[in-house]
Amino acid sequence: MKKFDLLLTGMCLSRALSGLIMTAYAAALAVLMEDWSMSAARSGSIASGFHLGSTVSLVGVSWLADRLGPKRLYLGLMTLSGLFSLAFALMARDYYSGLILYTLLGLAQGGTYTTGLMILADQYRPEKRGRAMGLFVASTSLGYSSSLVVSGLALPLGGYKLSFLLCGLGPALGAVLSWFILSGVAVSRPERLSSQRFSGEVLRNRPAMLLIGGYTFHNFELLGMWAWTPAFIAACFIAAGSDGMEAAGLSSYLNAAFHLTGLIASTSMGMMSDRLGRARVIVTMATISAICSFIFGWTMGWPVYLVVAMGLIYAFSALGDSPVLSAGLSEAVPPAYLGSALGLRSLLGFGIGTIAPIAFGAVLDAFGRGAESWGMAYGLLGLSGLGAVVVGVMFAWTRTGTSGKMIFR
């Protein structure tokens, strides 16, 4: 196996192991709302706490990575992630302990995303970068789906405590693997030229800012969907006559399939964008995802196979543009400012995304958690999806050729 293939394989596997804990809370949400006596808004606030911690970490670490280099930060945060995941598994037993520990876990895990992307951007040329970043993002989906499978098995056997414990082992193993795979790998830290300034290289860089805007809209839709879809699927099963624990287990299995679909989307769309262009893939995926957001919540009461079919399309399109947005940004800004650009993107994208689970839950509380409330809540995500479509088209216009036609590259 080539050196770079070994590096990519190791980073993807460690990322997948780290992702084992990320959907453990969402998988158990239908059970935790009763056991921890939480409203929908409170339930969403724990997921939002994780995203808030991730946002702080993403922003701070991304800015530091330009100055200290991404490798040491990546390894340090992977280590903290392993420790906090075990703390969450062993000590989260009510709303407040869950909120605090899940937020700390997000604080540790968040910065591993951008620093991982920076390592790959340094190691892979642009013509191979979409594939590399697509696989890295796809490995997150593999971790999510594996988490849901483990949760589906553990919840009926030992409740959320067993589920959290089994999933919490993943990040610890991922940290060990990261130290092994990156030992001896040199990651450069480009020097900034005296003529370069953040305002010019990022803030006045129209393609870069459009990609950051697209990611912001994308994140609100994606994080809201990820946080609440397991509970929605469980609600569909409960409406069909299943009890709460059985519904949570069945929902975990189906949402594992959704995340596996996201894995395929990240890999295939990353490679496709290397061939067909970033803008074309961004606009296509954002359009399909927005349509799914407006429809999905109204599928409660439909036959299960139709709900699942719609969910698979939704999962594919919602994640399909993520690695493409990352690859595009890595090409739109100078390497010396990539961390800063990713930091700004994280501040906006995850800052807005943090609100999504709470806003979704607030809509459910306001409309009574029936079929209409789910339709309205997912429709809120659809509005953000439409924003991603508009920004994607504007990004295509920045690449207009001499004929005046948009070049979807």
C-alpha positions as CSV (number, residue, x, y, z in Angstrom):
1,M,0.0,0.0,0.0
2,K,1.3,3.4,-0.9
3,K,2.3,5.8,1.9
4,F,-0.5,8.2,1.3
5,D,-3.0,5.5,1.0
6,L,-1.9,4.1,4.4
7,L,-2.1,7.6,5.8
8,L,-5.6,8.2,4.4
9,T,-6.8,4.8,5.5
10,G,-5.5,5.3,9.1
11,M,-7.0,8.8,9.4
12,C,-10.4,7.6,8.1
13,L,-10.4,4.6,10.5
14,S,-9.5,6.8,13.5
15,R,-12.2,9.3,12.4
16,A,-14.8,6.5,12.2
17,L,-13.8,5.2,15.7
18,S,-14.1,8.7,17.0
19,G,-17.6,9.0,15.5
20,L,-18.9,6.1,17.5
21,I,-20.0,8.4,20.4
22,M,-21.4,11.2,18.3
23,T,-24.9,9.7,17.6
24,A,-25.2,7.7,20.8
25,Y,-27.2,10.5,22.4
26,A,-29.5,10.9,19.3
27,A,-30.1,7.2,19.2
28,A,-31.2,7.1,22.8
29,L,-33.2,10.4,22.7
30,A,-36.6,8.8,22.7
31,V,-35.7,7.0,25.9
32,L,-33.8,9.8,27.5
33,M,-36.7,12.3,27.1
34,E,-38.6,10.1,29.5
35,D,-35.8,8.9,31.8
36,W,-34.3,12.4,32.3
37,S,-37.8,14.1,32.3
38,M,-36.9,16.5,29.4
39,S,-39.0,18.6,27.1
40,A,-38.2,18.6,23.4
41,A,-36.4,21.9,23.7
42,R,-34.3,20.7,26.6
43,S,-33.5,17.5,24.7
44,G,-32.4,19.5,21.7
45,S,-30.2,21.8,24.0
46,I,-27.9,18.8,24.8
47,A,-27.3,18.2,21.1
48,S,-26.8,22.0,20.8
49,G,-24.3,21.9,23.7
50,F,-22.2,19.5,21.7
51,H,-22.4,21.6,18.6
52,L,-21.5,24.7,20.7
53,G,-18.5,23.0,22.1
54,S,-17.5,21.9,18.6
55,T,-17.9,25.4,17.3
56,V,-15.6,26.9,19.9
57,S,-13.1,24.2,19.3
58,L,-13.3,24.5,15.5
59,V,-12.8,28.2,15.5
60,G,-10.0,28.4,18.0
61,V,-8.1,25.4,16.8
62,S,-8.4,26.4,13.1
63,W,-6.9,29.8,13.8
64,L,-4.1,28.2,15.9
65,A,-3.4,25.6,13.2
66,D,-2.0,28.3,10.9
67,R,0.5,29.2,13.5
68,L,1.3,26.0,15.3
69,G,0.6,23.5,12.5
70,P,-2.4,21.1,12.4
71,K,-0.7,17.8,13.3
72,R,0.1,18.5,17.0
73,L,-3.4,20.0,17.6
74,Y,-5.1,17.1,15.9
75,L,-3.3,14.5,18.0
76,G,-3.9,16.5,21.3
77,L,-7.6,16.8,20.6
78,M,-8.0,13.2,19.6
79,T,-6.6,12.3,23.0
80,L,-8.9,14.6,24.9
81,S,-11.8,13.2,22.8
82,G,-11.1,9.7,24.0
83,L,-11.0,10.8,27.6
84,F,-14.2,12.9,27.5
85,S,-16.1,10.2,25.6
86,L,-15.5,7.8,28.5
87,A,-16.4,10.5,31.0
88,F,-19.7,11.0,29.2
89,A,-20.4,7.3,29.0
90,L,-19.8,6.7,32.7
91,M,-21.1,9.9,34.3
92,A,-24.0,11.3,32.2
93,R,-27.1,10.4,34.2
94,D,-29.4,13.4,34.0
95,Y,-30.0,16.6,32.0
96,Y,-27.3,18.7,33.6
97,S,-24.6,16.1,33.7
98,G,-25.5,15.2,30.1
99,L,-25.4,18.8,29.0
100,I,-22.0,19.5,30.6
101,L,-20.2,16.3,29.5
102,Y,-21.6,16.3,26.0
103,T,-20.5,19.9,25.6
104,L,-17.0,19.1,26.8
105,L,-16.9,16.2,24.3
106,G,-17.9,18.5,21.5
107,L,-15.1,20.9,22.6
108,A,-12.6,18.1,22.3
109,Q,-13.9,16.6,19.0
110,G,-14.7,19.7,17.0
111,G,-11.1,20.8,16.2
112,T,-10.2,17.3,14.9
113,Y,-12.3,17.9,11.8
114,T,-10.6,21.0,10.4
115,T,-7.1,20.0,11.4
116,G,-7.7,16.6,9.8
117,L,-8.8,18.4,6.6
118,M,-5.7,20.6,6.7
119,I,-3.4,17.5,7.0
120,L,-5.1,16.0,3.9
121,A,-4.9,19.3,2.0
122,D,-1.2,19.4,2.7
123,Q,-0.6,15.8,1.6
124,Y,-2.9,15.6,-1.5
125,R,-2.8,17.6,-4.7
126,P,-6.0,19.4,-5.8
127,E,-6.9,16.8,-8.5
128,K,-7.0,14.1,-5.7
129,R,-8.2,16.3,-2.9
130,G,-11.9,15.8,-3.4
131,R,-11.5,12.0,-3.1
132,A,-9.3,12.3,0.0
133,M,-11.6,14.7,1.8
134,G,-14.7,12.8,0.6
135,L,-13.4,9.6,2.2
136,F,-12.5,11.5,5.4
137,V,-16.0,12.9,5.7
138,A,-17.4,9.5,4.8
139,S,-15.6,7.9,7.6
140,T,-17.6,10.2,10.0
141,S,-20.7,8.7,8.5
142,L,-19.3,5.2,9.1
143,G,-18.7,6.1,12.7
144,Y,-22.3,7.4,13.0
145,S,-23.8,4.4,11.4
146,S,-21.7,2.0,13.5
147,S,-22.8,4.0,16.6
148,L,-26.4,3.5,15.7
149,V,-26.0,-0.2,15.1
150,V,-24.2,-0.6,18.5
151,S,-27.0,1.5,20.1
152,G,-29.7,-0.6,18.5
153,L,-28.2,-3.7,20.0
154,A,-27.4,-2.2,23.4
155,L,-30.5,-0.2,24.2
156,P,-32.9,-3.2,24.5
157,L,-30.2,-5.1,26.5
158,G,-28.8,-2.5,28.9
159,G,-30.5,0.8,28.2
160,Y,-28.7,4.0,27.5
161,K,-25.9,3.3,30.0
162,L,-24.7,0.2,28.1
163,S,-25.1,2.0,24.8
164,F,-23.0,5.0,26.0
165,L,-20.3,2.8,27.4
166,L,-19.8,0.7,24.2
167,C,-19.9,3.8,22.0
168,G,-17.6,5.7,24.3
169,L,-14.7,3.2,23.7
170,G,-14.4,4.2,20.1
171,P,-12.8,7.7,20.5
172,A,-10.2,6.2,22.9
173,L,-9.2,3.6,20.3
174,G,-9.2,6.3,17.6
175,A,-6.8,8.4,19.6
176,V,-4.3,5.5,19.9
177,L,-4.5,4.8,16.2
178,S,-4.0,8.5,15.3
179,W,-0.7,8.6,17.2
180,F,0.5,5.5,15.4
181,I,-0.5,6.5,11.9
182,L,0.8,10.1,12.0
183,S,4.2,9.3,13.6
184,G,6.9,10.3,11.2
185,V,4.5,12.1,8.9
186,A,5.7,15.6,8.1
187,V,3.0,18.3,7.7
188,S,4.2,21.6,6.4
189,R,3.2,25.0,7.8
190,P,3.2,27.6,4.9
191,E,4.7,31.0,5.7
192,R,2.6,34.1,5.0
193,L,3.8,36.6,2.6
194,S,4.1,40.2,3.8
195,S,1.5,41.2,1.1
196,Q,-1.1,38.8,2.4
197,R,-3.8,39.8,4.8
198,F,-6.8,38.0,6.2
199,S,-9.2,40.7,4.9
200,G,-7.9,40.3,1.4
201,E,-7.2,36.6,1.2
202,V,-10.5,35.5,2.9
203,L,-13.0,38.3,3.6
204,R,-12.7,39.9,0.1
205,N,-12.3,36.6,-1.6
206,R,-15.8,36.2,-3.2
207,P,-15.5,32.5,-4.1
208,A,-14.2,31.7,-0.6
209,M,-17.0,33.7,1.2
210,L,-19.7,32.1,-1.0
211,L,-18.4,28.6,-0.1
212,I,-18.4,29.6,3.6
213,G,-22.0,30.9,3.2
214,G,-23.0,27.7,1.5
215,Y,-21.5,25.7,4.3
216,T,-23.4,27.8,6.9
217,F,-26.8,27.0,5.3
218,H,-25.8,23.4,4.8
219,N,-24.8,23.0,8.4
220,F,-28.1,24.3,9.8
221,E,-30.0,21.8,7.7
222,L,-27.7,18.9,8.3
223,L,-27.2,19.3,12.1
224,G,-30.9,19.7,12.6
225,M,-31.6,16.6,10.5
226,W,-29.0,14.5,12.3
227,A,-30.1,15.5,15.8
228,W,-33.8,14.7,15.3
229,T,-34.2,12.1,12.6
230,P,-33.6,9.2,15.0
231,A,-36.4,10.5,17.3
232,F,-38.7,11.1,14.2
233,I,-38.2,7.5,13.0
234,A,-38.9,6.2,16.5
235,A,-42.1,8.4,16.6
236,C,-43.2,6.8,13.4
237,F,-42.8,3.3,14.9
238,I,-44.6,4.4,18.1
239,A,-47.4,5.7,16.0
240,A,-47.6,2.3,14.3
241,G,-47.9,0.6,17.7
242,S,-44.3,-0.2,18.9
243,D,-43.3,0.6,22.5
244,G,-40.7,3.2,23.2
245,M,-37.6,1.0,23.8
246,E,-38.4,-1.2,20.7
247,A,-39.0,1.9,18.6
248,A,-35.6,3.4,19.7
249,G,-33.8,0.2,18.7
250,L,-35.5,-0.1,15.3
251,S,-34.8,3.6,14.7
252,S,-31.2,3.1,15.4
253,Y,-30.9,0.4,12.8
254,L,-32.6,2.5,10.1
255,N,-30.6,5.6,10.9
256,A,-27.5,3.5,10.7
257,A,-28.5,2.8,7.1
258,F,-29.1,6.6,6.5
259,H,-25.5,7.3,7.7
260,L,-24.1,4.6,5.5
261,T,-25.9,6.3,2.6
262,G,-24.1,9.5,3.7
263,L,-20.8,7.6,3.6
264,I,-21.5,6.6,0.0
265,A,-22.5,10.2,-0.8
266,S,-19.4,11.8,0.6
267,T,-17.1,9.4,-1.2
268,S,-18.8,9.4,-4.5
269,M,-19.6,13.2,-4.6
270,G,-16.0,14.1,-3.5
271,M,-14.6,12.0,-6.4
272,M,-17.3,13.3,-8.8
273,S,-16.4,16.9,-8.0
274,D,-12.8,16.1,-9.0
275,R,-14.2,15.3,-12.5
276,L,-17.3,17.4,-13.0
277,G,-16.5,20.5,-10.8
278,R,-17.3,21.7,-7.3
279,A,-20.1,24.0,-8.2
280,R,-22.2,21.5,-10.2
281,V,-22.1,19.0,-7.3
282,I,-22.9,21.6,-4.7
283,V,-26.0,22.9,-6.4
284,T,-27.3,19.5,-7.3
285,M,-27.0,18.1,-3.8
286,A,-28.3,21.2,-2.1
287,T,-31.4,21.2,-4.3
288,I,-32.3,17.6,-3.6
289,S,-31.7,18.0,0.1
290,A,-33.9,21.1,0.4
291,I,-36.8,19.3,-1.4
292,C,-36.4,16.3,1.0
293,S,-36.5,18.7,4.0
294,F,-39.8,20.1,2.9
295,I,-41.3,16.6,2.4
296,F,-39.8,14.3,5.0
297,G,-41.6,15.4,8.2
298,W,-45.0,14.8,6.5
299,T,-44.2,11.1,5.9
300,M,-45.4,10.1,9.4
301,G,-48.2,7.7,8.8
302,W,-46.9,6.6,5.4
303,P,-45.8,2.9,4.9
304,V,-42.4,2.3,6.5
305,Y,-40.7,1.5,3.3
306,L,-41.7,4.9,1.8
307,V,-40.4,6.7,4.9
308,V,-37.1,4.7,4.7
309,A,-36.8,5.4,0.9
310,M,-37.2,9.1,1.4
311,G,-34.8,9.0,4.4
312,L,-32.1,7.4,2.2
313,I,-32.4,10.1,-0.5
314,Y,-32.4,12.8,2.2
315,A,-29.3,11.3,3.9
316,F,-27.4,11.1,0.6
317,S,-28.1,14.6,-0.5
318,A,-27.7,16.3,2.9
319,L,-24.1,15.1,3.2
320,G,-23.1,14.8,-0.4
321,D,-21.9,18.4,-0.8
322,S,-20.0,18.6,2.5
323,P,-16.6,17.3,1.2
324,V,-17.0,19.3,-2.0
325,L,-17.5,22.6,0.0
326,S,-14.3,21.7,2.0
327,A,-12.3,20.9,-1.1
328,G,-13.4,24.0,-2.9
329,L,-12.4,26.2,0.1
330,S,-9.0,24.6,0.2
331,E,-8.5,25.7,-3.4
332,A,-10.0,29.2,-3.0
333,V,-7.6,30.5,-0.3
334,P,-3.8,30.4,0.0
335,P,-2.5,27.5,2.1
336,A,-1.2,30.0,4.8
337,Y,-4.8,31.2,5.4
338,L,-6.6,27.9,5.1
339,G,-6.9,27.4,8.9
340,S,-8.2,31.0,9.3
341,A,-10.7,30.4,6.5
342,L,-11.9,27.2,8.1
343,G,-12.1,28.9,11.4
344,L,-14.4,31.6,10.0
345,R,-16.4,28.9,8.3
346,S,-16.8,26.9,11.6
347,L,-17.8,30.0,13.5
348,L,-20.6,30.7,11.1
349,G,-21.5,27.2,10.1
350,F,-21.5,25.5,13.5
351,G,-22.6,28.7,15.2
352,I,-25.8,28.6,13.2
353,G,-25.9,24.8,13.3
354,T,-25.9,24.9,17.1
355,I,-29.3,26.6,17.0
356,A,-30.9,24.1,14.7
357,P,-31.7,21.3,17.2
358,I,-33.2,23.8,19.7
359,A,-35.2,25.5,16.9
360,F,-36.4,22.2,15.7
361,G,-37.5,21.1,19.2
362,A,-39.2,24.4,19.8
363,V,-41.3,23.9,16.7
364,L,-42.3,20.5,17.9
365,D,-43.3,21.8,21.3
366,A,-45.3,24.6,19.7
367,F,-47.3,22.3,17.4
368,G,-47.8,19.3,19.7
369,R,-45.4,16.7,18.2
370,G,-47.9,15.3,15.8
371,A,-47.4,14.8,12.0
372,E,-48.0,18.5,11.4
373,S,-45.3,19.5,13.9
374,W,-42.7,17.2,12.3
375,G,-43.6,18.6,8.9
376,M,-43.2,22.2,10.1
377,A,-39.9,21.5,11.9
378,Y,-38.3,19.8,8.9
379,G,-39.6,22.6,6.8
380,L,-37.6,25.0,8.9
381,L,-34.5,23.0,7.8
382,G,-35.7,23.2,4.2
383,L,-35.5,27.0,4.2
384,S,-31.8,26.8,5.1
385,G,-31.4,24.3,2.3
386,L,-32.8,26.8,-0.2
387,G,-30.2,29.3,1.0
388,A,-27.5,26.7,0.2
389,V,-28.9,26.4,-3.4
390,V,-28.9,30.1,-3.9
391,V,-25.3,30.5,-2.7
392,G,-24.2,27.5,-4.8
393,V,-25.6,29.2,-7.9
394,M,-23.9,32.5,-7.0
395,F,-20.6,30.5,-6.6
396,A,-21.1,29.1,-10.1
397,W,-21.5,32.7,-11.4
398,T,-18.0,33.6,-9.9
399,R,-16.6,31.1,-12.4
400,T,-18.3,32.6,-15.5
401,G,-16.4,32.1,-18.7
402,T,-15.9,34.5,-21.6
403,S,-19.2,33.3,-23.2
404,G,-21.1,34.7,-20.2
405,K,-22.3,31.2,-19.2
406,M,-21.8,29.7,-15.8
407,I,-19.0,27.2,-15.6
408,F,-19.9,24.6,-13.0
409,R,-16.3,23.8,-12.0
